[in-house]
Amino acid sequence: MKFKAFLTDNGVNLLEKRILPALDKMGKICHLYFTRDHAFFLHNLLNADGVQSVAQFKQQSLFHDYRISSQNDDKIAFCIDLSLLHRALRSILAIYVESRDYNSSGLQIKLVKKLPPHSTQPMPFLTFEAKGHKSAVVQDVPISKPLSRADVQELQLALESAQEMPATLVRAPELNSLQNFVDRMKHVGDVMGVSISKYGDLHLQISTTLITLGAEFRKLMVLGERADGVVGDEGLSAQTRIERAVQRGDAMNVQVSVKHFFKSLQCSLARPDAAFYGIAPHGACLIVIFQFFVPGTRQTDKSISLHCRLPVLDPGSN
């Protein structure tokens, strides 16, 4: 089992300044999964208790001289502490830049086995190594024992299941304003109702015995299945419009944890260019897809993808 590659300048900036700060908010521990063509950061895919997140990168978007081999169809996966990974990356960059001992080959990342101090058993590490003309800097990040063939297959199947997309997606309003609104809502209650219609409506609501607090965002951009709004619904309340849309099959609603919803918004630290909300078939979960543009364009960067799946607290309606 071997893996080594050099991080590109774009890969270093993407991981250090955007992706790792965002993913660290999703959970301290995740699976790091390498294949011949992609690198994945996967949260909670093997359990249904928390927010699942999938960050996927074409290997060329992060690395060059990418080499991987294993007896499991060149697939390698292990658990890693993201805070340690982020700290090691920042540390080696700071030392490397400060030394001014640059080497054009850049920053290498590889899997190694080393004997830790006061131990008789070699342990696996993900190692960063920066070689200059006169010096070398090394940072080791401890990882779990790489997953077995059976465990990698289970992770792969969970990943494929997590790629299921909703029939209708609506583009979210500006993420900072949405985050501020949800931050206020989380002091009201623990459960949020989320409704999404084919008309481009996103409705959020928290209800308790004492108060009902909600927000409606209308005529948002729709991807996938869409429908025209019904004449005569304009004068109705938001709640009544959503209920009628659900009865017509033009909307779905689910209930999710307010904390889960707020946590998914932490992905805004990755500085996505847009976000879309949708409800999986049969109301299985709430899905948030973050869109990244090719720098300087309005075209989707297909080398990067990030999405979250929020477990529902109620089967919902469809």
Residue pairs with C-beta under 8 A, 6 or more apart in sequence:
1 69
1 70
1 71
1 76
1 111
1 146
2 67
2 68
2 69
2 70
2 111
3 34
3 67
3 68
3 69
3 76
3 110
3 111
4 65
4 67
4 108
4 109
4 110
4 111
5 59
5 62
5 63
5 64
5 65
5 66
5 67
5 68
5 108
5 109
5 110
6 63
6 64
6 65
6 105
6 106
6 107
6 108
6 109
7 15
7 62
7 63
7 106
7 107
7 108
7 109
8 61
8 62
8 63
8 64
8 106
9 106
10 61
10 62
11 61
11 62
11 63
12 89
12 93
12 107
14 61
14 62
14 304
15 62
15 89
16 86
16 89
16 90
16 93
18 269
18 270
18 271
19 41
19 55
19 270
19 306
20 82
20 85
20 86
20 89
21 86
21 269
21 270
22 266
22 267
22 268
22 269
22 270
22 306
23 30
23 41
23 43
23 53
23 55
23 82
23 270
24 82
24 83
24 86
25 263
25 266
25 267
25 269
26 43
26 51
26 53
26 263
26 264
26 266
26 267
26 308
27 43
27 44
27 50
27 51
27 53
27 82
28 81
28 82
28 83
29 79
29 80
29 81
29 82
30 41
30 42
30 43
30 53
30 79
30 80
30 82
31 40
31 41
31 42
31 43
31 45
31 77
31 78
31 79
31 80
31 147
31 155
32 39
32 40
32 41
32 42
32 77
32 78
32 79
32 80
32 126
32 143
33 39
33 40
33 41
33 42
33 75
33 76
33 77
33 152
33 155
33 159
34 40
34 59
34 68
34 75
34 76
34 77
35 68
35 74
35 75
36 59
36 68
36 74
37 58
37 59
38 56
38 57
38 58
38 59
39 56
39 57
39 59
39 62
39 63
40 54
40 55
40 56
40 57
40 159
41 53
41 54
41 55
41 82
42 52
42 53
42 54
42 55
42 155
42 158
42 159
43 50
43 51
43 52
43 53
43 54
44 50
44 51
44 52
44 53
45 52
45 54
45 155
45 158
45 159
45 162
46 154
46 155
46 158
48 311
49 311
50 260
50 311
51 260
51 263
51 264
51 308
51 309
51 310
51 311
52 162
52 285
52 308
52 309
52 311
53 264
53 267
53 306
53 307
53 308
53 309
54 159
54 162
54 163
54 305
54 306
54 307
54 308
54 309
55 305
55 306
56 304
56 305
56 306
57 303
57 304
58 302
58 303
58 304
59 66
60 66
60 303
61 303
61 304
63 109
68 74
68 76
70 76
71 149
72 149
72 152
75 152
75 156
76 111
76 146
76 152
77 146
77 147
77 151
77 152
77 155
78 124
78 126
78 143
78 144
78 145
78 146
78 147
79 143
79 144
80 126
80 141
80 143
80 144
81 141
81 142
84 141
84 142
85 126
85 141
88 128
88 139
88 140
88 141
89 128
89 139
91 139
92 107
92 128
92 130
92 137
92 138
92 139
93 107
95 130
95 137
96 102
96 107
96 130
96 132
96 137
99 132
99 135
99 137
101 132
101 133
101 134
101 135
102 132
102 133
103 130
103 131
103 132
103 133
105 131
106 130
107 128
107 129
107 130
108 128
108 129
108 130
108 131
109 126
109 127
109 128
109 129
110 126
110 127
110 129
111 124
111 125
111 126
111 127
111 143
111 146
112 124
112 125
112 127
112 140
113 122
113 123
113 124
113 125
114 122
114 123
114 125
114 140
115 121
115 122
115 123
116 123
123 142
124 142
124 143
124 144
124 145
124 146
125 140
125 141
125 142
125 143
126 140
126 141
126 143
127 138
127 139
127 140
127 141
128 138
128 139
128 141
129 136
129 137
129 138
129 139
130 136
130 137
130 138
147 155
162 309
164 280
164 281
165 224
165 278
165 280
165 287
165 289
166 196
166 224
166 278
166 279
166 280
166 281
166 287
167 224
167 225
167 278
167 281
168 196
168 197
168 198
168 222
168 223
168 224
168 225
168 226
168 252
168 278
168 279
169 222
169 223
169 224
169 276
169 277
169 278
169 287
169 289
170 196
170 197
170 200
170 201
170 202
170 220
170 221
170 222
170 223
170 276
170 277
170 278
171 220
171 221
171 222
171 223
171 274
171 275
171 276
172 178
172 202
172 217
172 220
172 274
172 275
172 276
172 277
172 288
173 202
173 217
173 220
175 265
175 268
175 272
175 275
176 268
178 265
179 262
179 265
179 268
181 204
181 215
182 192
182 204
182 258
182 261
182 262
182 265
183 262
185 192
185 204
185 206
185 213
185 258
186 258
186 259
186 262
188 206
188 208
188 211
188 213
189 206
189 207
189 208
189 258
190 257
190 258
190 259
191 206
191 255
191 256
191 257
191 258
191 313
192 204
192 205
192 206
192 255
192 256
192 257
192 258
192 261
193 203
193 204
193 205
193 206
193 207
193 253
193 254
193 255
194 202
194 203
194 204
194 253
194 254
194 255
194 256
194 261
194 277
194 279
194 286
195 201
195 202
195 203
195 205
195 242
195 245
195 246
195 251
195 252
195 253
196 202
196 203
196 251
196 252
196 253
196 277
196 278
196 279
197 203
197 227
197 242
197 245
197 250
197 251
198 222
198 225
198 226
198 227
198 245
198 250
198 251
199 218
199 219
199 222
199 226
199 227
199 228
199 229
199 245
199 250
199 251
200 218
200 219
200 220
200 221
200 222
200 226
201 216
201 217
201 218
201 219
201 220
201 241
201 242
201 245
201 251
202 216
202 217
202 220
202 277
203 214
203 215
203 216
203 217
203 238
203 242
203 253
204 214
204 215
204 216
205 212
205 213
205 214
205 215
205 239
206 212
206 213
206 214
206 258
207 213
214 238
214 239
216 238
223 276
224 278
227 250
230 244
230 245
230 248
233 241
233 244
236 244
242 251
242 253
245 251
246 252
246 253
246 317
249 318
252 279
252 283
252 316
252 317
252 318
253 279
253 283
253 316
253 317
254 279
254 283
254 285
254 286
254 312
254 313
254 314
254 315
254 316
255 312
255 313
255 314
255 316
256 286
256 310
256 311
256 312
256 313
257 310
257 311
257 313
260 310
260 311
261 286
261 310
264 288
264 308
264 310
267 275
267 288
267 290
267 306
267 308
268 275
270 290
270 306
272 290
272 291
272 292
272 306
273 291
273 292
273 293
274 290
274 291
275 288
275 289
275 290
275 291
276 288
276 289
276 291
277 286
277 287
277 288
278 286
278 287
278 289
279 285
279 286
279 287
279 316
279 318
280 286
280 287
280 309
281 318
282 315
282 318
283 312
283 315
283 316
283 317
283 318
284 312
285 309
285 310
285 311
285 312
286 309
286 310
286 312
287 307
287 308
287 309
287 310
288 307
288 308
288 310
289 305
289 306
289 307
290 305
290 306
290 307
291 300
292 300
292 301
292 304
292 305
292 306
293 299
293 300
293 301
294 300
294 301
